[in-house]
Each structure stands twice: as C-alpha cells, then as structure tokens.
Amino acid sequence: MAKKKQSSSGGTPATVALEKANAAFTVHAYAHDPASELGYGEEAAQALGTSPDRVFKTLVADVDGALTVAVVPVAGSLDLKALASAAGGKRAGMADPAAAERTTGYVRGGISPLGQRKRLRTVVDASALEHATVFVSAGKRGLEVELAPQDLVRLTDAVVAPIGRA
C-alpha cells in the first residue's frame, strides 16, 4: 500500500497524523447517505465493497470516569465488560455523544482513533491483527483510511484485546 498524500477531499487531523508519522495508508471516499438505515460503519463497508470484518468503528466509552476509545469491527458490537477489563477498570458505559465529539474534535459517525483533539486511551479489538489492512474513519463521514493494523496500534498507543462480540 502506497503512502497517499492529501487528495482533493482535504486533510483531516487523522490523515495529517498519519502523514506526520510517515505511515503507509490509503484514503477512501464515498458518498455518505444521511438517510441510510445502515449504521455508519456498515454503510462504509457496503460503499467500499469490503468485508464488514475489516471495517472498524471508533466508539467512545467511559471507563471508571475516563473517556476511552474502543475500536471494534462494524460487523459486531462492543463488549463493555471486556473493554473495562482491557483498560484496567471496573465499569464501562458508552460516553455521552456530546462529550465524545468535544473531546475528540470529530462528529459522531466520523470519529477517528487517529488525530484526536485530546488523545484518549485506546483499545483495539484483537481481530484487527488478523487482517493485512483495516479501515477506520479518516475523521469525517464518508471518508475512511486503510492502514496496517500494527500501524493503528502503534500510532494510537493502543492496548490490543478481545473487546468485540460477533
């Protein structure tokens, strides 16, 4: 996968962070349909013609009072108990959407694990390492970035743990 410079879609904090880290990545744009009944991640997988197992959603949770990012396949859901354990906490619940947007600097449906306004503790589902490349939000709806899961883990300083449920 070749390193991709900014396209006409413009840079996002996520793609700027990838470039700054000199990571190999590819940006994929698609037309986001606000009327779609699919979730954001499912819509991305369908639009990009790729398996939902390779497209990962970025969820912001509250683990013992600390906002924490969970990166899980769009084909499944987040196991909050497993996330709490992986993050070294006791309890986890989904974060308030407004707090997630304010803290990350991204809008819901476009939250990226990369280039966040305030870097949050991150846990990536172990299934990501089963793929040569994975897709995560590039920082806005209709824009995904494809990169090696090892780069995602390294650049977010993530813990890798089985936090997803099928």
CYANA upper distance limits for C-alpha pairs under 8 A (distance plus 0.5 A):
  1 MET  CA     24 ALA  CA      6.87
  1 MET  CA     25 PHE  CA      7.05
  1 MET  CA     26 THR  CA      7.60
  2 ALA  CA     24 ALA  CA      6.37
  2 ALA  CA     25 PHE  CA      7.05
  2 ALA  CA     26 THR  CA      7.54
  3 LYS  CA     22 ASN  CA      8.49
  3 LYS  CA     23 ALA  CA      7.38
  3 LYS  CA     24 ALA  CA      4.82
  3 LYS  CA     25 PHE  CA      5.65
  3 LYS  CA     26 THR  CA      7.01
  4 LYS  CA     24 ALA  CA      7.77
  4 LYS  CA     25 PHE  CA      6.57
  4 LYS  CA     26 THR  CA      5.96
  4 LYS  CA     27 VAL  CA      7.54
  5 LYS  CA     19 GLU  CA      8.10
  6 GLN  CA     10 GLY  CA      6.55
  6 GLN  CA     11 GLY  CA      6.34
  6 GLN  CA     15 THR  CA      8.27
  7 SER  CA     11 GLY  CA      8.11
  9 SER  CA     29 ALA  CA      8.49
 11 GLY  CA     15 THR  CA      6.42
 11 GLY  CA     16 VAL  CA      6.73
 12 THR  CA     16 VAL  CA      6.58
 12 THR  CA    138 ALA  CA      7.40
 12 THR  CA    139 GLY  CA      6.44
 12 THR  CA    140 LYS  CA      8.31
 13 PRO  CA     17 ALA  CA      6.53
 13 PRO  CA    114 LEU  CA      7.94
 13 PRO  CA    115 GLY  CA      5.26
 13 PRO  CA    116 GLN  CA      7.54
 13 PRO  CA    139 GLY  CA      7.45
 14 ALA  CA     18 LEU  CA      6.85
 14 ALA  CA    112 SER  CA      7.13
 14 ALA  CA    113 PRO  CA      8.27
 14 ALA  CA    114 LEU  CA      5.24
 14 ALA  CA    115 GLY  CA      4.79
 14 ALA  CA    116 GLN  CA      7.81
 14 ALA  CA    138 ALA  CA      6.04
 14 ALA  CA    139 GLY  CA      6.37
 15 THR  CA     19 GLU  CA      6.66
 15 THR  CA    114 LEU  CA      8.43
 15 THR  CA    115 GLY  CA      8.11
 15 THR  CA    138 ALA  CA      6.93
 15 THR  CA    145 VAL  CA      8.30
 16 VAL  CA     20 LYS  CA      6.56
 16 VAL  CA    115 GLY  CA      7.90
 17 ALA  CA     21 ALA  CA      6.67
 17 ALA  CA    114 LEU  CA      7.28
 17 ALA  CA    115 GLY  CA      5.94
 18 LEU  CA     22 ASN  CA      6.69
 18 LEU  CA     23 ALA  CA      5.88
 18 LEU  CA     24 ALA  CA      8.18
 18 LEU  CA     25 PHE  CA      7.98
 18 LEU  CA    114 LEU  CA      8.29
 19 GLU  CA     23 ALA  CA      6.64
 21 ALA  CA    155 LEU  CA      8.23
 23 ALA  CA    151 ASP  CA      7.54
 24 ALA  CA    147 LEU  CA      6.97
 24 ALA  CA    148 ALA  CA      8.26
 25 PHE  CA    145 VAL  CA      7.05
 25 PHE  CA    146 GLU  CA      5.99
 25 PHE  CA    147 LEU  CA      5.22
 25 PHE  CA    148 ALA  CA      8.20
 26 THR  CA    145 VAL  CA      6.14
 26 THR  CA    146 GLU  CA      5.63
 26 THR  CA    147 LEU  CA      7.29
 27 VAL  CA    138 ALA  CA      7.93
 27 VAL  CA    143 LEU  CA      7.53
 27 VAL  CA    144 GLU  CA      6.37
 27 VAL  CA    145 VAL  CA      5.02
 27 VAL  CA    146 GLU  CA      6.84
 28 HIS  CA     48 LEU  CA      8.16
 28 HIS  CA    143 LEU  CA      6.31
 28 HIS  CA    144 GLU  CA      5.64
 28 HIS  CA    145 VAL  CA      6.52
 28 HIS  CA    146 GLU  CA      7.95
 29 ALA  CA    142 GLY  CA      6.12
 29 ALA  CA    143 LEU  CA      5.01
 29 ALA  CA    144 GLU  CA      6.85
 30 TYR  CA     44 ALA  CA      7.98
 30 TYR  CA     47 ALA  CA      6.87
 30 TYR  CA     48 LEU  CA      7.74
 30 TYR  CA    142 GLY  CA      5.47
 30 TYR  CA    143 LEU  CA      6.88
 31 ALA  CA     47 ALA  CA      8.39
 31 ALA  CA    142 GLY  CA      6.15
 32 HIS  CA     43 GLU  CA      8.22
 32 HIS  CA    141 ARG  CA      6.80
 32 HIS  CA    142 GLY  CA      5.22
 36 SER  CA     43 GLU  CA      8.07
 38 LEU  CA     42 GLU  CA      6.30
 38 LEU  CA     43 GLU  CA      6.05
 39 GLY  CA     43 GLU  CA      6.53
 40 TYR  CA     44 ALA  CA      6.77
 40 TYR  CA    109 GLY  CA      6.14
 40 TYR  CA    141 ARG  CA      8.12
 41 GLY  CA     45 ALA  CA      6.75
 41 GLY  CA     52 PRO  CA      8.27
 41 GLY  CA     55 VAL  CA      7.21
 41 GLY  CA     56 PHE  CA      7.47
 41 GLY  CA     57 LYS  CA      6.43
 41 GLY  CA     74 VAL  CA      5.89
 41 GLY  CA    109 GLY  CA      8.41
 42 GLU  CA     46 GLN  CA      6.68
 42 GLU  CA     52 PRO  CA      7.08
 42 GLU  CA     74 VAL  CA      6.62
 42 GLU  CA     75 ALA  CA      7.89
 43 GLU  CA     47 ALA  CA      6.50
 44 ALA  CA     48 LEU  CA      6.44
 44 ALA  CA     55 VAL  CA      8.12
 44 ALA  CA    142 GLY  CA      7.62
 44 ALA  CA    144 GLU  CA      8.12
 45 ALA  CA     49 GLY  CA      6.38
 45 ALA  CA     50 THR  CA      5.72
 45 ALA  CA     51 SER  CA      6.70
 45 ALA  CA     52 PRO  CA      5.89
 45 ALA  CA     55 VAL  CA      6.66
 46 GLN  CA     50 THR  CA      7.07
 46 GLN  CA     51 SER  CA      8.47
 46 GLN  CA     52 PRO  CA      8.41
 50 THR  CA     54 ARG  CA      7.66
 50 THR  CA     55 VAL  CA      8.21
 51 SER  CA     55 VAL  CA      7.50
 52 PRO  CA     56 PHE  CA      8.24
 52 PRO  CA     73 PRO  CA      7.20
 52 PRO  CA     74 VAL  CA      6.20
 52 PRO  CA     75 ALA  CA      5.59
 53 ASP  CA     73 PRO  CA      5.94
 53 ASP  CA     74 VAL  CA      7.23
 53 ASP  CA     75 ALA  CA      6.19
 54 ARG  CA     73 PRO  CA      7.12
 54 ARG  CA    128 ALA  CA      7.76
 54 ARG  CA    131 HIS  CA      7.55
 54 ARG  CA    133 THR  CA      7.94
 54 ARG  CA    134 VAL  CA      5.45
 54 ARG  CA    135 PHE  CA      6.63
 55 VAL  CA     73 PRO  CA      6.22
 55 VAL  CA     74 VAL  CA      6.45
 55 VAL  CA    134 VAL  CA      6.45
 55 VAL  CA    135 PHE  CA      5.13
 55 VAL  CA    136 VAL  CA      6.67
 56 PHE  CA     71 VAL  CA      6.54
 56 PHE  CA     72 VAL  CA      5.61
 56 PHE  CA     73 PRO  CA      4.66
 56 PHE  CA     74 VAL  CA      5.83
 56 PHE  CA    134 VAL  CA      7.63
 56 PHE  CA    135 PHE  CA      6.46
 56 PHE  CA    136 VAL  CA      5.76
 56 PHE  CA    137 SER  CA      8.40
 57 LYS  CA     71 VAL  CA      6.12
 57 LYS  CA     72 VAL  CA      6.03
 57 LYS  CA     73 PRO  CA      6.53
 57 LYS  CA     74 VAL  CA      6.08
 57 LYS  CA    136 VAL  CA      6.88
 57 LYS  CA    137 SER  CA      7.75
 58 THR  CA     69 VAL  CA      7.14
 58 THR  CA     70 ALA  CA      6.35
 58 THR  CA     71 VAL  CA      5.23
 58 THR  CA     72 VAL  CA      7.35
 58 THR  CA    111 ILE  CA      6.65
 58 THR  CA    112 SER  CA      6.64
 58 THR  CA    113 PRO  CA      6.71
 58 THR  CA    136 VAL  CA      7.89
 58 THR  CA    137 SER  CA      7.97
 59 LEU  CA     69 VAL  CA      6.21
 59 LEU  CA     70 ALA  CA      5.61
 59 LEU  CA     71 VAL  CA      6.82
 59 LEU  CA     72 VAL  CA      8.41
 59 LEU  CA     94 MET  CA      8.38
 59 LEU  CA    111 ILE  CA      8.28
 60 VAL  CA     67 LEU  CA      7.04
 60 VAL  CA     68 THR  CA      6.17
 60 VAL  CA     69 VAL  CA      5.11
 60 VAL  CA     70 ALA  CA      6.68
 60 VAL  CA     94 MET  CA      6.91
 60 VAL  CA     95 ALA  CA      6.18
 60 VAL  CA    100 ALA  CA      6.56
 61 ALA  CA     67 LEU  CA      6.14
 61 ALA  CA     68 THR  CA      5.72
 61 ALA  CA     69 VAL  CA      6.72
 61 ALA  CA     70 ALA  CA      7.64
 61 ALA  CA     92 ALA  CA      7.02
 61 ALA  CA     93 GLY  CA      6.07
 61 ALA  CA     94 MET  CA      4.70
 61 ALA  CA     95 ALA  CA      4.94
 62 ASP  CA     66 ALA  CA      5.86
 62 ASP  CA     67 LEU  CA      5.06
 62 ASP  CA     68 THR  CA      6.44
 62 ASP  CA     92 ALA  CA      5.94
 62 ASP  CA     93 GLY  CA      5.84
 62 ASP  CA     94 MET  CA      6.34
 62 ASP  CA     95 ALA  CA      5.56
 63 VAL  CA     67 LEU  CA      6.75
 63 VAL  CA     68 THR  CA      6.89
 63 VAL  CA     84 ALA  CA      6.39
 63 VAL  CA     87 ALA  CA      7.95
 63 VAL  CA     89 GLY  CA      6.63
 63 VAL  CA     90 LYS  CA      7.87
 63 VAL  CA     91 ARG  CA      6.19
 63 VAL  CA     92 ALA  CA      4.83
 63 VAL  CA     93 GLY  CA      7.22
 64 ASP  CA     89 GLY  CA      6.52
 64 ASP  CA     90 LYS  CA      7.03
 64 ASP  CA     91 ARG  CA      6.11
 64 ASP  CA     92 ALA  CA      6.94
 67 LEU  CA     95 ALA  CA      7.47
 67 LEU  CA    100 ALA  CA      8.31
 67 LEU  CA    120 LEU  CA      7.12
 67 LEU  CA    121 ARG  CA      7.90
 68 THR  CA     87 ALA  CA      8.44
 68 THR  CA    120 LEU  CA      6.20
 68 THR  CA    121 ARG  CA      5.54
 68 THR  CA    122 THR  CA      6.34
 68 THR  CA    123 VAL  CA      8.20
 69 VAL  CA    113 PRO  CA      7.56
 69 VAL  CA    120 LEU  CA      6.85
 69 VAL  CA    121 ARG  CA      6.60
 69 VAL  CA    122 THR  CA      5.05
 69 VAL  CA    123 VAL  CA      6.69
 70 ALA  CA     78 LEU  CA      8.14
 70 ALA  CA     83 LEU  CA      7.83
 70 ALA  CA    122 THR  CA      6.46
 70 ALA  CA    123 VAL  CA      5.53
 70 ALA  CA    124 VAL  CA      6.49
 70 ALA  CA    125 ASP  CA      8.09
 70 ALA  CA    163 ILE  CA      8.40
 71 VAL  CA    113 PRO  CA      7.99
 71 VAL  CA    122 THR  CA      8.10
 71 VAL  CA    123 VAL  CA      6.78
 71 VAL  CA    124 VAL  CA      5.20
 71 VAL  CA    125 ASP  CA      6.52
 72 VAL  CA     76 GLY  CA      7.88
 72 VAL  CA     77 SER  CA      7.54
 72 VAL  CA     78 LEU  CA      7.06
 72 VAL  CA    124 VAL  CA      7.00
 72 VAL  CA    125 ASP  CA      5.79
 72 VAL  CA    163 ILE  CA      7.67
 72 VAL  CA    164 GLY  CA      6.11
 73 PRO  CA     77 SER  CA      7.86
 73 PRO  CA    125 ASP  CA      8.15
 73 PRO  CA    127 SER  CA      8.47
 73 PRO  CA    128 ALA  CA      8.35
 73 PRO  CA    164 GLY  CA      7.56
 75 ALA  CA    166 ALA  CA      7.30
 76 GLY  CA    164 GLY  CA      6.91
 76 GLY  CA    165 ARG  CA      5.86
 76 GLY  CA    166 ALA  CA      4.91
 77 SER  CA    164 GLY  CA      6.09
 77 SER  CA    165 ARG  CA      5.64
 77 SER  CA    166 ALA  CA      7.02
 78 LEU  CA     83 LEU  CA      8.23
 78 LEU  CA    163 ILE  CA      6.54
 78 LEU  CA    164 GLY  CA      5.25
 78 LEU  CA    165 ARG  CA      6.53
 79 ASP  CA     83 LEU  CA      6.76
 79 ASP  CA    163 ILE  CA      5.83
 79 ASP  CA    164 GLY  CA      6.05
 79 ASP  CA    165 ARG  CA      6.56
 80 LEU  CA     84 ALA  CA      6.65
 80 LEU  CA     91 ARG  CA      8.30
 80 LEU  CA     92 ALA  CA      6.00
 80 LEU  CA     93 GLY  CA      6.96
 80 LEU  CA    163 ILE  CA      7.94
 81 LYS  CA     85 SER  CA      6.84
 81 LYS  CA     90 LYS  CA      8.42
 81 LYS  CA     91 ARG  CA      7.35
 81 LYS  CA     92 ALA  CA      7.03
 82 ALA  CA     86 ALA  CA      6.59
 82 ALA  CA    162 PRO  CA      7.62
 82 ALA  CA    163 ILE  CA      5.68
 83 LEU  CA     87 ALA  CA      6.53
 83 LEU  CA     92 ALA  CA      7.50
 83 LEU  CA    123 VAL  CA      7.84
 83 LEU  CA    163 ILE  CA      6.00
 84 ALA  CA     88 GLY  CA      6.69
 84 ALA  CA     89 GLY  CA      5.26
 84 ALA  CA     90 LYS  CA      6.10
 84 ALA  CA     91 ARG  CA      6.04
 84 ALA  CA     92 ALA  CA      5.78
 85 SER  CA     89 GLY  CA      6.03
 85 SER  CA     90 LYS  CA      7.01
 86 ALA  CA    123 VAL  CA      7.72
 86 ALA  CA    159 VAL  CA      7.75
 86 ALA  CA    161 ALA  CA      6.79
 86 ALA  CA    163 ILE  CA      8.32
 87 ALA  CA    121 ARG  CA      8.40
 87 ALA  CA    123 VAL  CA      7.64
 87 ALA  CA    159 VAL  CA      8.20
 95 ALA  CA     99 ALA  CA      7.43
 95 ALA  CA    100 ALA  CA      6.90
 96 ASP  CA    100 ALA  CA      6.76
 97 PRO  CA    101 GLU  CA      6.67
 97 PRO  CA    108 ARG  CA      7.57
 98 ALA  CA    102 ARG  CA      6.54
 99 ALA  CA    103 THR  CA      6.43
100 ALA  CA    104 THR  CA      6.49
100 ALA  CA    108 ARG  CA      8.47
101 GLU  CA    105 GLY  CA      5.99
101 GLU  CA    106 TYR  CA      5.70
101 GLU  CA    107 VAL  CA      5.82
101 GLU  CA    108 ARG  CA      7.01
101 GLU  CA    111 ILE  CA      8.06
102 ARG  CA    106 TYR  CA      7.88
103 THR  CA    116 GLN  CA      8.16
103 THR  CA    117 ARG  CA      6.76
103 THR  CA    118 LYS  CA      6.30
104 THR  CA    111 ILE  CA      7.62
104 THR  CA    116 GLN  CA      5.10
104 THR  CA    117 ARG  CA      5.37
104 THR  CA    118 LYS  CA      6.28
104 THR  CA    119 ARG  CA      7.89
104 THR  CA    120 LEU  CA      8.50
105 GLY  CA    111 ILE  CA      8.43
105 GLY  CA    116 GLN  CA      6.59
105 GLY  CA    117 ARG  CA      5.66
105 GLY  CA    118 LYS  CA      8.39
106 TYR  CA    110 GLY  CA      6.57
106 TYR  CA    111 ILE  CA      5.46
106 TYR  CA    112 SER  CA      7.78
106 TYR  CA    116 GLN  CA      8.03
106 TYR  CA    139 GLY  CA      6.79
106 TYR  CA    140 LYS  CA      7.60
107 VAL  CA    111 ILE  CA      6.40
107 VAL  CA    140 LYS  CA      7.56
109 GLY  CA    140 LYS  CA      7.67
109 GLY  CA    141 ARG  CA      6.27
110 GLY  CA    137 SER  CA      6.34
110 GLY  CA    138 ALA  CA      7.69
110 GLY  CA    139 GLY  CA      5.44
110 GLY  CA    140 LYS  CA      4.50
110 GLY  CA    141 ARG  CA      5.16
110 GLY  CA    142 GLY  CA      8.40
110 GLY  CA    143 LEU  CA      8.40
111 ILE  CA    137 SER  CA      6.85
111 ILE  CA    138 ALA  CA      8.32
111 ILE  CA    139 GLY  CA      6.01
111 ILE  CA    140 LYS  CA      7.37
112 SER  CA    116 GLN  CA      7.61
112 SER  CA    136 VAL  CA      7.17
112 SER  CA    137 SER  CA      5.33
112 SER  CA    138 ALA  CA      6.25
112 SER  CA    139 GLY  CA      5.47
112 SER  CA    140 LYS  CA      8.42
113 PRO  CA    122 THR  CA      8.12
113 PRO  CA    136 VAL  CA      8.11
113 PRO  CA    137 SER  CA      8.08
113 PRO  CA    156 THR  CA      7.42
114 LEU  CA    138 ALA  CA      8.25
114 LEU  CA    139 GLY  CA      8.50
114 LEU  CA    152 LEU  CA      8.48
114 LEU  CA    155 LEU  CA      7.91
114 LEU  CA    156 THR  CA      7.02
115 GLY  CA    119 ARG  CA      8.03
116 GLN  CA    120 LEU  CA      8.19
121 ARG  CA    156 THR  CA      8.49
121 ARG  CA    157 ASP  CA      8.31
121 ARG  CA    158 ALA  CA      7.49
122 THR  CA    156 THR  CA      7.02
122 THR  CA    157 ASP  CA      7.53
122 THR  CA    158 ALA  CA      5.24
122 THR  CA    159 VAL  CA      6.94
123 VAL  CA    158 ALA  CA      5.64
123 VAL  CA    159 VAL  CA      5.23
123 VAL  CA    160 VAL  CA      6.23
123 VAL  CA    161 ALA  CA      7.35
123 VAL  CA    163 ILE  CA      8.48
124 VAL  CA    128 ALA  CA      7.76
124 VAL  CA    153 VAL  CA      7.51
124 VAL  CA    158 ALA  CA      6.78
124 VAL  CA    159 VAL  CA      6.74
124 VAL  CA    160 VAL  CA      5.45
124 VAL  CA    161 ALA  CA      6.92
124 VAL  CA    163 ILE  CA      8.09
125 ASP  CA    160 VAL  CA      6.35
125 ASP  CA    161 ALA  CA      5.78
125 ASP  CA    162 PRO  CA      5.59
125 ASP  CA    163 ILE  CA      5.74
125 ASP  CA    164 GLY  CA      6.47
126 ALA  CA    130 GLU  CA      8.29
126 ALA  CA    160 VAL  CA      5.86
126 ALA  CA    161 ALA  CA      5.44
126 ALA  CA    162 PRO  CA      5.48
126 ALA  CA    163 ILE  CA      7.95
127 SER  CA    131 HIS  CA      8.23
127 SER  CA    162 PRO  CA      7.69
128 ALA  CA    134 VAL  CA      7.29
128 ALA  CA    149 PRO  CA      6.39
129 LEU  CA    149 PRO  CA      6.29
129 LEU  CA    150 GLN  CA      7.59
131 HIS  CA    148 ALA  CA      8.42
131 HIS  CA    149 PRO  CA      7.79
132 ALA  CA    148 ALA  CA      6.42
132 ALA  CA    149 PRO  CA      7.63
133 THR  CA    146 GLU  CA      6.75
133 THR  CA    147 LEU  CA      5.62
133 THR  CA    148 ALA  CA      4.82
133 THR  CA    149 PRO  CA      6.41
134 VAL  CA    146 GLU  CA      5.96
134 VAL  CA    147 LEU  CA      6.18
134 VAL  CA    148 ALA  CA      6.73
134 VAL  CA    149 PRO  CA      6.55
135 PHE  CA    144 GLU  CA      6.61
135 PHE  CA    145 VAL  CA      5.97
135 PHE  CA    146 GLU  CA      4.90
135 PHE  CA    147 LEU  CA      7.10
136 VAL  CA    144 GLU  CA      6.04
136 VAL  CA    145 VAL  CA      6.03
136 VAL  CA    146 GLU  CA      7.15
137 SER  CA    141 ARG  CA      8.06
137 SER  CA    143 LEU  CA      6.71
137 SER  CA    144 GLU  CA      4.96
137 SER  CA    145 VAL  CA      6.52
138 ALA  CA    143 LEU  CA      5.91
138 ALA  CA    144 GLU  CA      5.16
138 ALA  CA    145 VAL  CA      5.57
139 GLY  CA    143 LEU  CA      7.45
139 GLY  CA    144 GLU  CA      8.20
147 LEU  CA    151 ASP  CA      7.35
147 LEU  CA    152 LEU  CA      7.53
148 ALA  CA    152 LEU  CA      7.07
149 PRO  CA    153 VAL  CA      6.72
150 GLN  CA    154 ARG  CA      6.58
151 ASP  CA    155 LEU  CA      6.34
152 LEU  CA    156 THR  CA      6.61
152 LEU  CA    158 ALA  CA      8.44
153 VAL  CA    157 ASP  CA      6.20
153 VAL  CA    158 ALA  CA      5.42
153 VAL  CA    159 VAL  CA      7.81
153 VAL  CA    160 VAL  CA      7.99
154 ARG  CA    158 ALA  CA      7.20
